[in-house]
Amino acid sequence: MEQDVDSLIRRRLRGLRLARGWSLDNLAARCFLSPSTLSRLETGNRRIALDQLIPIARALDTTLDDLVATEDDDDVLIRPEPEHRPGVTTWLLSRDRAVAGVTVAKMRFSGAPPGPDPSDEPRVHPGREWFTVLSGRARLELGGRVVDVAPGQAADFSTMVPHRISAVPGTGELEILSIFDRDGERAHLHE
């Protein structure tokens, strides 16, 4: 078992380094270890020590937990349950507190124009939002501007600007795929 964990850690170290396009020299400079030590760690010619993993994890912008976590057989399939509120159905497509604190959601807006509900007012909160239109046409109210977003197009904007997303009137339902940071998730999904 210990050998399997060591092998897994070694593959992760090499994979993360290569994914960033770094040579052994690049990583060595970032974690203050010699390139030969890193090479021996990756190839199994040197025993892995905790005092080496911590600076390597920092340099690779990951956590020690992620480096040493064993492969598990968790269910990789996400089975979203729809959450309904007037005019909008939301399916969360990422697990709780997904990677980097972002939440991915599919949202369906009815074709009905927004009513006088105060929760339909444009919102302001810290961060950024991104969405792409899957079907229908989106109307993004962003400050004093109105931007229509067609299927296949995406929008990325600062959420410090008052904003609201709805279906373009007369075009039927709208479906979008949206990525929220923590602030956007709280503002839009946990009312």
Buried (B, 14 or more C-beta within 10 A) or exposed (E): EEEEBBEBBBEBBBEBBEEEEBEBEBBBEBBEBEBEBBBEBBEEEBEBEEEBBBEBBEBBEBEEEEBBEEEEEEEEEEEEEEBEEEBBBBBBBBEEEBEEEBBBBBBBBBBEEBEEEEEBEEBEBEBBBBBBBBEBBBBBBBEEEEEEBEBEEBBEBEBEBEBBBBBBEEBEEBBBBBBBBBBBBBBBBEE
